[in-house]
Amino acid sequence: MHADPNSENFEDVREKSRGKVYADDGVVKYLIQEGEKELIITPDEVAICIYKSMQSIADTAERSVKAHKAVLTVPLNTPTALLERTRSAAEAAGFEVLQMISEPCAAVLAYQVGIQDPSQNCLCLVFRSGGVSSDATIVSAAGGVYSIESFVHMQELGGDKLNKILAEFIADEFQRKFKLDPRESKRSMAKLLTAAENWKHILSNLNAADCFVESLHEGIDYRVNVSRARFEMLASSNLQDLLQPIHEILKQSGYCSDQITHVILSGGTLKIPKLQKMVADLFSKAEILTGLAPDEVLALGAGRQASFLPATWDKTFNEQSITVQASSKTIYYMPSDGKWQCLIPSSTPIPFMRKMKLTVPEGGSELVVEVAEGGSEKGSLTKLGMVSLNEMKSGASVLMEIKWTNTGLQISLSDGREKRGVAEFPISD
């Protein structure tokens, strides 16, 4: 849908398409064969067909709903005009589109990073590899809000290249056995490429795949067994190439791999075990999140976002026009144990409220909490002050409440009965 007939790469799109692609009065169109008929169809009509297929699946799962409500995920670099066309296509298929969210945020949301504990400061790398493109995004999670730190997109870098490698291997095996080259027929290679994609996914789950194509070439059926090890050997250099977005985004953003706390894999290509291991080897200190199927991550994230929207949600609301006040620095606290700990991560939305329990040190009668502000690293902190609670029993439990509003930061300590200590702190925000 984003193809521009006036762009430099449109000719490249035409050459690589399996069907005829042309421009008519500035509109991209496909000429396809359906039986004996030739049909002309636009990218928007293709999108409607895809959404209608998804609508049919939704109808099968839930028959009592007349119009299914949906949250759509879209690439981060999608132009505004294309967002509206995507929404229109989904609505033409019968969906009620509530909201559109970016794919990287949907991926992070699928794993609820920073949701269960909003005080946790996370730096996630979302690596997506699809059929024809790959991208890497660094997303920070603070105070339950996701912020895009950096984004790298690479076209012509995806799983389709792996499909072609596997198809070429099978074509070589076929030619070696029958002295016939299936590459001489576009129809034969189209069959082989379609089957190769399926075999690739099988090899992501099993150690071997029984590859069979009916009437591959000259009416000859062909069957061959391919092991995962053979496939990984054939694709080894291409698998290494797929990591380019990761190397580029670390270089572009200035972050090092040790600063990444979570790595999320998205896209069918990242089901390949060897590719997963190659990514994991780059981030020895990060948590590699693989509990969800990579090709289902975006859908699960969209579903989770839909569950957060109230029944009265106004789907015409433009969240892009909202300005959110957030902390520019991280707030740290140090209880009596003498170790600075993160209290409020940077980029946390304001107002902010948090409650946590502390304990009076053993053998002591006082709880003292120091407060400081600084960057994401604890090396250079500026002390803001302290709050204390006196005449306490050793080991007693103390409730600490943090409130940050547009009037300032307030921290209080309470024993839950009558003793209470309160302090307000000047914040440079």
KOLBARO-535677 format. One record per residue: residue in three letters; z, y, x of N, C-alpha, C in turn. Coordinates in steps of 0.05 Angstrom, whole numbers, padded with zeros to 5 digits, always signed. Atoms other than C-alpha are relative to their C-alpha. Layout:
ALAZYXZYXZYX...
END
This chain:
MET+00000-00024+00016+00000+00000+00000+00000+00025+00017HIS-00002-00024-00017+00011+00046+00059-00026+00005+00016ALA+00025-00003-00016-00060+00037+00087-00014+00026-00007ASP+00015-00025+00004-00096+00103+00096-00028-00003+00010PRO+00028+00004-00008-00172+00098+00095-00009+00019+00021ASN+00008-00020-00020-00175+00159+00140+00014-00004+00027SER-00014+00005-00025-00129+00131+00193-00016-00015+00020GLU+00014+00013-00021-00151+00105+00260+00001-00031-00001ASN-00003+00029+00000-00125+00035+00247-00012-00014-00025PHE+00010+00012+00025-00160+00025+00180-00022-00020+00007GLU+00022+00018-00008-00221-00007+00215+00012-00026+00010ASP-00013+00024-00010-00173-00055+00249+00010-00017-00023VAL-00010+00014+00024-00143-00073+00181-00023-00015-00013ARG+00023+00012+00012-00212-00087+00154-00009-00025+00015GLU+00010+00022-00016-00231-00133+00211+00019-00024-00001LYS-00019+00022+00000-00167-00174+00207+00005-00012-00027SER-00005+00010+00027-00166-00182+00132-00018-00024-00006ARG+00016+00024+00007-00189-00250+00105-00020+00006-00021GLY+00019-00008+00020-00224-00215+00048-00013+00027+00007LYS+00013-00026-00005-00267-00153+00043+00018+00023-00009VAL-00017-00023+00005-00229-00088+00047-00018+00025+00005TYR+00017-00024-00003-00263-00021+00036+00014+00024-00014ALA-00011-00024+00012-00248+00051+00015-00019+00011-00020ASP+00017-00012+00021-00274+00082-00049+00014+00025-00009ASP-00010-00026+00008-00262+00156-00059+00029+00003+00010GLY-00026-00003-00012-00201+00154-00013+00020-00021-00009VAL-00018+00021+00010-00171+00092-00047-00008-00027+00013VAL+00005+00026-00012-00164+00025-00011-00004-00020-00022LYS+00006+00021+00020-00194-00033-00050-00007-00026+00014TYR+00006+00027-00010-00201-00108-00041-00022-00012-00018LEU+00020+00015+00015-00262-00149-00062+00007-00029+00004ILE-00008+00028-00002-00239-00219-00078-00017-00018-00018GLN+00016+00019+00016-00273-00281-00105+00019-00017-00017GLU-00015+00017+00018-00243-00316-00166-00020-00017-00015GLY+00021+00017+00011-00287-00375-00182-00027+00011+00006GLU+00027-00012-00004-00356-00347-00193+00001+00031-00004LYS-00002-00029+00005-00330-00277-00208+00010+00015+00025GLU-00011-00018-00021-00318-00220-00159+00018+00021-00013LEU-00019-00019+00011-00257-00178-00173+00006+00022+00020ILE-00008-00023-00017-00240-00109-00146+00029+00007-00007ILE-00028-00004+00005-00165-00097-00139+00011+00019+00021THR-00012-00019-00019-00123-00042-00107+00027-00011+00010PRO-00026+00009-00010-00059-00050-00065+00022+00003-00021ASP-00020-00004+00020-00018-00022-00123-00001-00023-00021GLU+00003+00022+00019-00046-00076-00169+00010-00026+00012VAL-00011+00024-00014-00029-00129-00117+00030+00000-00002ALA-00030-00002+00001+00043-00103-00115+00010-00006-00028ILE-00008+00007+00027+00047-00107-00191-00001-00030-00005CYS+00002+00029+00003+00023-00179-00189+00024-00014+00013ILE-00022+00012-00014+00077-00196-00138+00026+00004-00015TYR-00024-00005+00016+00131-00162-00179+00001-00015-00026LYS+00001+00016+00025+00107-00198-00242+00008-00029+00006SER-00008+00027-00008+00115-00264-00205+00031-00001+00003MET-00029-00001-00003+00186-00243-00187+00014+00003-00027GLN-00010-00004+00027+00198-00221-00259+00001-00026-00015SER+00001+00026+00012+00178-00290-00282+00023-00018+00009ILE-00023+00016-00011+00229-00322-00235+00026+00010-00012ALA-00024-00012+00011+00282-00274-00261+00003-00009-00030ASP-00001+00008+00029+00264-00292-00334+00009-00029-00002THR-00008+00028+00001+00272-00366-00318+00030-00003+00005ALA-00028+00002-00007+00341-00354-00288+00018+00012-00021GLU-00016-00013+00020+00366-00308-00343-00018+00008-00023ARG+00019-00005+00022+00328-00312-00409+00010+00020-00021SER-00011-00017+00020+00375-00269-00450-00004+00030+00005VAL+00004-00028-00008+00358-00204-00413-00029+00008-00005LYS+00028-00010+00006+00298-00164-00439-00012+00014+00024ALA+00011-00015-00024+00290-00118-00378+00020-00004+00023HIS-00018+00005-00023+00319-00140-00312+00003+00025+00017LYS-00005-00023-00017+00353-00085-00272-00002-00009+00029ALA+00005+00008-00028+00336-00084-00198+00006+00022+00019VAL-00002-00018-00023+00352-00052-00132-00021-00010+00020LEU+00021+00008-00018+00292-00052-00086+00006+00008+00029THR-00003-00007-00028+00293-00053-00010-00028+00008+00011VAL+00025-00010-00011+00240-00014+00028+00004+00005+00030PRO-00002-00006-00028+00224-00005+00102+00010+00028+00005LEU-00012-00026-00006+00260+00053+00135-00020+00022+00004ASN+00020-00021-00006+00196+00089+00154-00020+00004-00024THR+00018-00002+00023+00167+00088+00083-00002+00029-00009PRO+00003-00028+00009+00137+00156+00062+00009+00003-00029THR-00010-00005+00027+00164+00188-00002-00020-00007-00021ALA+00020+00006+00019+00098+00181-00038-00003-00030-00005LEU+00001+00029+00002+00097+00106-00024+00024-00011-00015LEU-00024+00008+00015+00168+00100-00050-00005+00001-00030GLU+00005-00003+00029+00146+00126-00117-00021-00020-00010ARG+00019+00020+00008+00086+00080-00119+00012-00028-00002THR-00014+00026+00001+00131+00020-00103+00017-00002-00025ARG-00016+00000+00024+00179+00040-00158-00018-00004-00025SER+00018+00002+00023+00121+00048-00207-00011-00028-00004ALA+00010+00028+00001+00093-00021-00189+00021-00019-00012ALA-00021+00017+00010+00160-00054-00202+00005+00005-00029GLU-00004-00007+00028+00169-00017-00268-00023-00010-00017ALA+00024+00010+00015+00098-00035-00290+00002-00030-00004ALA-00003+00029+00003+00117-00108-00279+00023-00007-00019GLY-00021+00006+00019+00177-00101-00325+00028+00004+00010PHE-00026-00005-00011+00235-00085-00279+00010+00028-00007GLU-00013-00026+00002+00284-00028-00291+00012+00006+00028VAL-00008-00006-00027+00291+00001-00221+00023+00020+00000LEU-00024-00016+00000+00361+00028-00211+00001+00018+00026GLN-00003-00014-00026+00357+00048-00137-00018-00014+00020MET+00015+00011-00023+00317+00038-00073+00016+00006+00025ILE-00016-00003-00024+00354+00026-00008-00017-00010+00024SER+00015+00008-00024+00330+00017+00063+00007-00028+00008GLU-00004+00028-00008+00321-00053+00091+00023-00004+00020PRO-00022+00004-00019+00369-00044+00150+00028+00002-00014CYS-00026-00003+00014+00426-00020+00104+00004-00024-00018ALA-00003+00024+00017+00412-00078+00056+00009-00024+00017ALA-00008+00023-00017+00418-00127+00114+00030+00002+00008VAL-00028-00003-00007+00485-00098+00136+00018-00005-00024LEU-00015+00003+00025+00509-00096+00064+00002-00030-00008ALA+00000+00029+00007+00491-00170+00055+00024-00014+00012TYR-00023+00012-00014+00545-00188+00106+00026+00016-00004GLN-00023-00017+00006+00593-00134+00079+00014+00011+00025VAL-00012-00012-00024+00603-00105+00148+00011+00028-00006GLY-00012-00025+00005+00652-00048+00144+00009+00005-00029ILE-00007-00003+00028+00664-00060+00069+00028-00011-00005GLN-00026+00013+00004+00724-00107+00070+00022+00016+00014ASP-00019-00016-00014+00759-00063+00121-00013+00027+00008PRO+00014-00026-00005+00733+00010+00117+00010+00014+00025SER-00010-00013-00024+00777+00030+00176-00013-00011+00025GLN+00013+00012-00023+00737-00015+00221-00025+00015+00008ASN+00024-00015-00010+00685+00021+00264-00019-00020+00013CYS+00019+00020-00009+00624-00023+00273-00027+00012+00008LEU+00027-00008-00009+00558-00014+00309-00018-00025-00002CYS+00016+00024+00005+00506-00063+00282-00028+00004+00009LEU+00028+00000-00006+00438-00080+00308-00014-00019-00020VAL+00015+00016+00020+00392-00105+00252-00028-00005+00012PHE+00026+00008-00011+00332-00143+00280-00016-00015-00021ARG+00017+00012+00021+00277-00158+00230-00027-00007+00013SER+00026+00009-00009+00215-00198+00246-00014-00014-00023GLY+00015+00011+00023+00164-00211+00191-00025-00013+00010GLY+00025+00013-00007+00093-00235+00191-00017+00017+00019VAL+00018-00018-00015+00056-00174+00218+00014+00023+00015SER-00014-00021-00014+00110-00128+00244+00029-00008+00005SER-00028+00005-00007+00179-00126+00274+00013+00027+00005ASP-00015-00025-00006+00233-00072+00280+00029-00006+00006ALA-00028+00001-00006+00302-00060+00305+00013+00026-00008THR-00014-00024+00010+00353-00012+00275+00029-00002+00009ILE-00029-00001-00005+00422+00009+00299+00013+00015-00022VAL-00014-00012+00023+00468+00022+00240+00030+00001+00006SER-00029-00003-00004+00539+00049+00247+00013-00003-00028ALA-00015+00004+00025+00590+00029+00194+00028+00012+00004ALA-00026-00013-00002+00650+00075+00185+00009+00010-00027GLY-00010-00009+00026+00693+00087+00124-00016-00010-00024GLY+00016+00011+00021+00649+00043+00082-00027+00013-00004VAL+00026-00013+00002+00587+00086+00096-00017-00009+00024TYR+00019+00008-00021+00526+00065+00136-00017+00023+00008SER+00017-00022-00012+00489+00113+00182-00020-00012+00019ILE+00021+00009-00018+00423+00101+00217+00002+00015+00026GLU-00002-00013-00026+00432+00115+00291-00027+00001+00014SER+00025+00001-00014+00364+00094+00317-00018-00022-00013PHE+00019+00018+00013+00301+00058+00293-00025-00003+00016VAL+00025+00006-00014+00242+00024+00327-00017-00019-00016HIS+00018+00017+00015+00182-00005+00291-00024-00007+00017MET+00024+00009-00015+00126-00046+00323-00018-00016-00018GLN+00021+00013+00016+00063-00064+00286-00013-00022+00016GLU+00015+00022-00013+00022-00127+00302+00019-00017+00018LEU-00019+00016-00015+00085-00161+00328+00017-00015-00020GLY-00015+00016+00020+00109-00217+00283-00008-00029+00000GLY+00003+00029+00001+00107-00289+00261-00028-00010-00004ASP+00027+00009+00003+00033-00290+00245-00013-00009+00026LYS+00010+00009-00027+00019-00296+00320+00009-00028+00006LEU-00010+00027-00005+00062-00358+00322-00016-00020-00017ASN+00017+00017+00017+00023-00387+00263-00027-00005+00013LYS+00026+00003-00013-00041-00375+00301+00001-00019+00024ILE-00003+00018-00023-00015-00409+00363+00002-00029-00009LEU-00002+00028+00010+00004-00471+00323-00026-00009-00012ALA+00026+00007+00011-00062-00470+00286-00020-00006+00021GLU+00019+00004-00022-00101-00465+00351+00006-00027+00014PHE-00007+00025-00012-00062-00524+00379-00010-00024-00017ILE+00010+00021+00018-00078-00567+00318-00030-00002+00001ALA+00029-00001-00002-00151-00545+00322-00009-00014+00026ASP+00007+00013-00025-00153-00568+00395+00003-00030-00002GLU-00005+00028+00003-00123-00635+00377-00021-00013-00018PHE+00021+00010+00018-00173-00644+00320-00026-00002+00015GLN+00026+00000-00015-00232-00626+00366+00000-00023+00021ARG-00002+00021-00021-00207-00674+00420-00004-00028-00013LYS+00002+00027+00013-00204-00732+00370-00027-00004-00013PHE+00024+00004+00016-00266-00720+00327-00025+00014+00012LYS+00022-00014-00013-00310-00678+00374-00013+00021-00019LEU+00008-00021+00019-00315-00626+00318+00020+00024+00002ASP-00017-00024-00004-00288-00554+00323+00004+00014-00027PRO-00006-00013+00026-00254-00529+00258-00002+00030+00002ARG+00002-00029-00003-00258-00458+00287-00028+00010-00007GLU+00027-00008+00008-00332-00458+00269-00001+00007-00029SER-00001-00006+00029-00312-00453+00196+00023+00018-00007LYS-00021-00018+00008-00273-00394+00168+00018-00014-00021ARG-00016+00014+00020-00251-00438+00110+00019-00020+00012SER-00017+00020-00013-00224-00492+00156+00024+00014+00014MET-00022-00015-00014-00184-00441+00197+00019+00013-00019ALA-00018-00011+00021-00158-00408+00134+00020-00021-00010LYS-00017+00023+00008-00131-00476+00112+00021-00005+00022LEU-00017+00006-00022-00102-00487+00181+00022+00021+00004LEU-00020-00022-00003-00067-00419+00185+00020-00001-00022THR-00018+00002+00022-00037-00428+00116+00020-00023+00004ALA-00017+00023-00005-00011-00497+00134+00019+00005+00024ALA-00016-00005-00024+00014-00473+00202+00025+00016-00006GLU-00024-00016+00007+00061-00422+00170+00021-00019-00012ASN-00018+00019+00012+00092-00478+00129+00013-00018+00022TRP-00011+00017-00022+00099-00523+00191+00020+00015+00017LYS-00019-00016-00016+00132-00467+00229+00027+00001-00013HIS-00026-00001+00014+00186-00461+00176+00014-00028+00000ILE-00011+00027-00002+00195-00537+00176+00013-00005+00027LEU-00010+00004-00027+00204-00537+00251+00025+00018+00006SER-00024-00017-00003+00258-00483+00243+00024-00016-00010ASN-00022+00016+00012+00300-00535+00205+00001-00028+00011LEU+00001+00028-00009+00277-00602+00233-00011-00001+00028ASN+00009+00003-00027+00262-00629+00302-00029-00007+00002ALA+00028+00006+00000+00192-00650+00282-00012+00004-00027ALA+00014-00005+00025+00139-00636+00229-00024-00018-00001ASP+00023+00017+00005+00088-00684+00200-00022+00019-00011CYS+00020-00020+00008+00027-00638+00197-00025-00014-00011PHE+00023+00012+00014-00026-00658+00147-00017+00021-00014VAL+00018-00018+00014-00087-00620+00122-00022-00017-00012GLU+00021+00015+00014-00132-00650+00070-00027+00014+00003SER+00027-00010-00004-00206-00643+00085-00001+00025+00018LEU-00002-00023-00019-00193-00598+00145-00028+00010+00008HIS+00027-00008-00009-00265-00598+00170-00020-00023-00003GLU+00021+00020+00005-00329-00635+00151+00011-00023-00017GLY-00011+00020+00018-00289-00672+00097+00020-00018+00013ILE-00019+00018-00014-00241-00703+00148+00028+00009-00004ASP-00029-00005+00002-00167-00707+00131+00012-00003+00028TYR-00012+00002-00027-00122-00696+00191+00030+00001-00002ARG-00030+00001-00001-00050-00714+00206+00008-00002+00030VAL-00011+00001-00027-00011-00701+00270+00029+00007-00001ASN-00029-00006-00001+00063-00699+00288+00005+00020+00023VAL-00006-00021-00020+00088-00637+00324+00030+00003+00002SER-00029-00003-00004+00158-00633+00354+00007+00030+00004ARG-00010-00028-00004+00200-00570+00356-00002+00008+00029ALA+00002-00007-00029+00202-00574+00432-00028+00008+00008ARG+00028-00006-00006+00126-00574+00435-00007+00028-00010PHE+00005-00026+00012+00122-00514+00388+00013+00022+00016GLU-00014-00021-00016+00174-00475+00428-00013+00004+00027MET+00014-00002-00025+00136-00490+00492-00026+00016-00003LEU+00025-00014+00005+00070-00466+00462+00005+00030-00005ALA-00006-00028+00009+00103-00402+00434+00019+00015+00019SER-00022-00012-00017+00151-00387+00492-00006+00029+00008SER+00006-00028-00008+00115-00324+00517+00000+00019-00023ASN+00000-00016+00024+00105-00298+00447+00028+00005-00011LEU-00028-00004+00009+00178-00309+00429+00013+00021+00017GLN-00011-00020-00017+00196-00267+00489-00010+00028-00008ASP+00012-00026+00009+00148-00212+00465+00014+00011-00025LEU-00012-00008+00026+00183-00211+00397+00026+00016+00005LEU-00025-00014-00006+00246-00183+00432-00005+00029+00008GLN+00006-00027-00009+00210-00119+00451+00014+00022-00016PRO-00014-00022+00015+00239-00077+00393+00029+00003+00008ILE-00029-00001-00008+00310-00095+00416+00002+00015+00027HIS-00001-00013-00026+00297-00074+00488-00006+00030-00003GLU+00008-00028+00004+00263-00010+00464+00021+00016-00013ILE-00020-00016+00015+00318+00011+00416+00025+00005+00017LEU-00023-00005-00018+00373+00002+00468-00007+00022+00020LYS+00009-00021-00018+00332+00045+00516-00001+00027-00014GLN+00003-00025+00015+00317+00097+00463+00026+00012-00009SER-00025-00010+00011+00387+00102+00434+00021+00007+00021GLY-00019-00004-00021+00425+00101+00500+00024-00019-00002TYR-00022+00020+00002+00471+00045+00476-00006-00023+00018CYS+00003+00025-00015+00483-00016+00519+00007-00023-00018SER-00004+00023+00017+00486-00086+00491+00029-00006-00005ASP-00029+00005+00004+00562-00090+00501+00012+00017-00022GLN-00011-00017+00021+00572-00033+00451-00007-00009-00028ILE+00008+00011+00027+00539-00071+00394+00021-00020-00009THR-00022+00018+00010+00593-00105+00352-00011-00023-00017HIS+00012+00020+00017+00548-00143+00303-00031+00000+00003VAL+00029+00003+00000+00477-00169+00305-00008-00016-00025ILE+00009+00012+00025+00441-00185+00240-00029-00007+00002LEU+00028+00009-00001+00377-00225+00236-00012+00000-00028SER+00014-00003+00026+00327-00212+00180-00029-00007+00004GLY+00028+00007-00001+00259-00241+00165-00004-00029+00007GLY+00005+00029-00003+00229-00311+00163-00004-00009+00028THR+00005+00008-00028+00208-00311+00236+00026-00006+00015LEU-00025+00004-00014+00281-00307+00257+00016-00024-00010LYS-00012+00026+00005+00296-00375+00227-00004-00019+00023ILE+00005+00018-00023+00269-00404+00292+00024-00001+00018PRO-00025+00003-00016+00330-00432+00330-00002+00012+00028LYS+00002-00011-00027+00304-00414+00399+00000+00030+00001LEU+00001-00030+00001+00290-00342+00379+00028+00010-00006GLN-00028-00007+00005+00361-00338+00350+00017+00000+00025LYS-00015+00002-00025+00389-00362+00416-00007+00022+00020MET+00009-00021-00019+00347-00313+00456+00013+00027-00008VAL-00013-00025+00008+00375-00256+00414+00030+00000+00006ALA-00028+00003-00005+00446-00282+00420+00007+00004+00030ASP-00004-00003-00029+00439-00285+00496+00000+00029+00009LEU+00001-00029-00007+00425-00210+00497+00026+00014-00007PHE-00024-00013+00010+00491-00194+00462+00024-00019+00002SER-00022+00020-00005+00546-00236+00493+00026+00008-00013LYS-00025-00009+00011+00602-00192+00464-00002+00005-00030ALA+00004-00006+00028+00573-00183+00394+00003-00025-00017GLU+00000+00022+00020+00583-00225+00332-00028-00003-00011ILE+00027+00005+00010+00516-00257+00315+00003-00012-00028LEU-00003+00009+00028+00514-00262+00239-00024-00016-00009THR+00021+00018+00008+00473-00322+00218+00008-00017-00024GLY-00010+00016+00023+00512-00347+00157-00019+00000-00023LEU+00020-00002+00022+00456-00325+00110-00028-00006+00011ALA+00027+00005-00009+00384-00347+00113-00014+00026+00006PRO+00012-00026-00008+00346-00292+00150-00021+00010-00020ASP+00020-00009+00020+00291-00291+00097+00011+00006-00027GLU-00013-00007+00025+00342-00280+00042+00020+00023+00003VAL-00020-00021-00006+00386-00227+00075-00005+00025-00016LEU+00006-00025+00013+00350-00167+00045+00005-00002-00030ALA-00004+00004+00029+00351-00195-00026+00029-00002-00007LEU-00029+00002+00005+00425-00212-00021+00013+00027+00003GLY-00011-00027-00003+00440-00142+00004-00007+00018-00023ALA+00008-00015+00023+00401-00111-00053+00017-00008-00025GLY-00017+00009+00022+00439-00155-00102+00028+00010+00002ARG-00028-00010-00003+00506-00134-00073+00001+00030-00007GLN+00001-00028+00007+00486-00061-00079-00001+00004-00030ALA+00002-00002+00030+00467-00072-00152+00027-00005-00013SER-00026+00006+00012+00536-00101-00165+00019+00023+00003PHE-00017-00023-00004+00567-00036-00140-00006+00023-00020LEU+00009-00022+00017+00528+00008-00188+00013-00002-00028PRO-00012+00001+00027+00564+00026-00254-00020-00004-00022ALA+00018+00004+00023+00535+00010-00322-00013+00026-00008THR+00011-00027+00008+00525+00085-00332-00016+00013+00022TRP+00014-00012-00023+00487+00094-00267-00026+00014-00009ASP+00024-00016+00006+00433+00148-00272-00021-00007+00020LYS+00021+00009-00019+00371+00117-00241-00018+00023+00010THR+00016-00023-00009+00339+00186-00235+00015+00017+00021PHE-00016-00014-00019+00395+00209-00189-00012-00002+00028ASN+00012-00001-00027+00368+00230-00121+00022+00002+00021GLU-00022+00000-00019+00420+00209-00070-00008+00013+00026GLN+00009-00012-00025+00377+00238-00013+00007+00030+00001SER-00006-00029+00001+00396+00308-00036+00030+00006+00004ILE-00029-00003-00002+00471+00296-00027+00009+00004+00030THR-00011-00004-00027+00508+00324+00035+00029-00011+00000VAL-00027+00013-00001+00570+00283+00054+00014+00011+00025GLN-00017-00010-00023+00625+00315+00097+00012-00025+00013ALA-00011+00023-00015+00647+00266+00151+00013+00010+00026SER-00014-00007-00025+00691+00265+00212-00019-00002+00024SER+00017+00000-00024+00656+00283+00277+00012-00015+00023LYS-00014+00014-00022+00709+00250+00321+00017-00023-00012THR-00018+00022+00008+00751+00187+00319+00029+00009+00003ILE-00029-00006+00000+00825+00195+00302+00015-00026+00009TYR-00015+00022-00011+00872+00150+00342+00030+00004-00006TYR-00030-00002+00003+00946+00133+00333+00012-00019+00020MET-00014+00018-00018+00997+00103+00380+00029-00003-00010PRO-00027+00005+00009+01059+00071+00351+00018-00005+00025SER-00019+00002-00022+01119+00054+00394-00008-00020+00021ASP+00008+00020-00021+01083-00003+00431-00016+00012+00023GLY+00013-00014-00023+01047+00049+00474-00030-00005+00002LYS+00029+00005-00002+00975+00029+00458-00015+00016-00021TRP+00017-00015+00018+00923+00075+00427-00017-00019-00017GLN+00017+00016+00018+00888+00045+00366-00015+00019-00018CYS+00017-00016+00017+00832+00071+00322+00013+00001-00028LEU-00011-00004+00027+00859+00101+00257-00022+00007-00020ILE+00023-00009+00017+00797+00136+00228-00024+00001+00018PRO+00024-00001-00016+00729+00121+00258-00016+00026-00004SER+00018-00023+00004+00680+00178+00270-00021-00007-00021SER+00020+00002+00021+00629+00190+00215+00012-00011-00026THR-00013+00008+00025+00681+00170+00162-00002+00023-00020PRO+00002-00020+00020+00668+00207+00097+00027+00012-00007ILE-00024-00014+00008+00720+00259+00076-00004+00009-00029PRO-00028+00007-00005+00764+00256+00034+00003-00030+00007PHE-00006+00027-00009+00795+00193+00064+00029-00005-00005MET-00028+00008+00005+00858+00155+00046+00004-00029+00010ARG-00006+00027-00010+00890+00095+00079+00030-00004+00001LYS-00028+00008-00003+00957+00058+00077+00002-00024+00018MET-00004+00023-00018+00984+00011+00130+00029-00002+00006LYS-00029+00006-00006+01050-00021+00149+00004-00001+00030LEU-00009+00001-00028+01085-00010+00215+00029-00011+00001THR-00026+00011-00002+01150-00038+00242+00016+00015+00021VAL-00018-00013-00020+01209-00004+00277+00004-00019+00023PRO-00002+00018-00023+01213-00032+00348+00027-00014+00001GLU-00025+00015-00003+01265-00086+00362+00019+00015+00018GLY-00020-00014-00016+01329-00055+00387+00000+00030-00002GLY+00003-00029+00003+01308+00014+00365+00009+00009-00028SER-00007-00011+00026+01327+00060+00308-00019+00022-00008GLU+00019-00022+00006+01267+00106+00308-00029-00011+00003LEU+00029+00007-00002+01192+00098+00295-00015+00027+00006VAL+00015-00024-00007+01148+00150+00330-00030-00008+00002VAL+00029+00005+00000+01073+00153+00318-00014+00025+00011GLU+00015-00022-00011+01030+00197+00363-00028-00001-00011VAL+00027-00002+00012+00962+00222+00338-00018+00016+00020ALA+00018-00014-00018+00901+00242+00379-00029-00002-00011GLU+00029+00001+00008+00826+00255+00370-00017-00003+00025GLY+00018+00004-00023+00768+00237+00415-00026-00012-00009GLY+00025+00013+00005+00701+00203+00421+00004-00030-00007SER-00002+00028+00007+00685+00130+00408+00015-00016+00022GLU-00015+00013-00022+00716+00113+00476+00028+00013+00002LYS-00027-00010-00001+00791+00121+00487+00007+00015+00025GLY-00005-00012-00026+00784+00151+00556+00010+00029-00001SER-00007-00029+00000+00788+00225+00539+00009+00008-00028LEU-00012-00006+00027+00835+00238+00480+00014+00027+00002THR-00015-00025+00003+00864+00304+00456+00023-00005-00019LYS-00023+00005+00018+00934+00296+00429+00003+00022-00020LEU-00003-00019+00022+00945+00329+00362+00029+00004-00008GLY-00028-00003+00008+01019+00316+00351+00012-00028-00005MET-00014+00025+00006+01067+00263+00325+00015+00002-00026VAL-00017+00002+00024+01105+00240+00263+00020-00022+00005SER-00021+00019-00006+01171+00203+00265+00018-00005-00024LEU-00020+00007+00021+01224+00169+00222+00024-00009+00015ASN-00025+00005-00016+01296+00168+00248+00020-00016-00017GLU-00023+00014+00012+01360+00129+00234-00009-00024-00016MET+00010+00024+00013+01323+00065+00217+00012-00025+00012LYS-00009+00025-00010+01344-00007+00224-00021-00013+00018SER+00019+00013-00018+01313-00047+00280-00017-00021-00015GLY+00018+00019+00014+01252-00086+00255-00007+00006-00028ALA+00006-00007+00028+01249-00049+00189-00029+00006-00004SER+00028-00005+00007+01182-00043+00154-00003+00029-00009VAL+00006-00028+00006+01152+00027+00148-00029+00003-00010LEU+00027-00004+00011+01093+00049+00105-00011+00026+00011MET+00014-00024-00010+01045+00098+00138-00023+00006-00018GLU+00021-00009+00017+01000+00138+00092-00016+00022+00013ILE+00018-00019-00012+00939+00176+00117-00017+00013-00022LYS+00017-00014+00019+00906+00229+00075-00015+00022+00015TRP+00017-00020-00013+00848+00270+00100-00018+00013-00021THR+00016-00015+00020+00819+00323+00053-00012+00024+00014ASN+00012-00025-00011+00782+00389+00062+00021+00020+00009THR-00021-00017-00008+00850+00421+00072+00013-00009+00027GLY-00011+00010-00025+00868+00378+00133+00009-00029-00001LEU-00009+00027-00003+00897+00313+00158+00030-00001-00003GLN-00029+00003+00003+00966+00292+00134+00007-00030+00003ILE-00010+00027-00005+01004+00230+00158+00030+00000-00006SER-00028+00002+00008+01070+00208+00128+00010-00028+00006LEU-00014+00025-00004+01120+00153+00144+00022-00002-00021SER-00020+00003+00021+01166+00124+00091+00012-00028+00001ASP-00013+00026+00001+01217+00068+00085-00001-00012-00028GLY+00003+00010+00028+01200+00060+00011+00024+00007-00017ARG-00023-00007+00016+01267+00088-00011+00004+00031+00001GLU-00006-00029+00000+01292+00157+00010-00009+00014+00026LYS+00006-00013-00026+01272+00169+00082-00031+00004+00002ARG+00029-00006-00002+01205+00202+00095-00005+00021+00021GLY+00008-00019-00021+01172+00238+00153-00029+00007-00005VAL+00027-00010+00006+01110+00281+00143-00009+00019+00022ALA+00011-00019-00019+01065+00317+00192-00029+00006-00007GLU+00028-00008+00004+01000+00356+00185-00012+00007+00027PHE+00013-00002-00027+00949+00358+00242-00025+00018-00002PRO+00025-00017-00001+00896+00410+00260-00023-00017+00010ILE+00024+00016-00007+00827+00377+00263-00023+00019+00005SER+00022-00018-00007+00767+00409+00297-00023-00001-00020ASP+00021+00001+00020+00722+00386+00240+00003+00024-00019
END
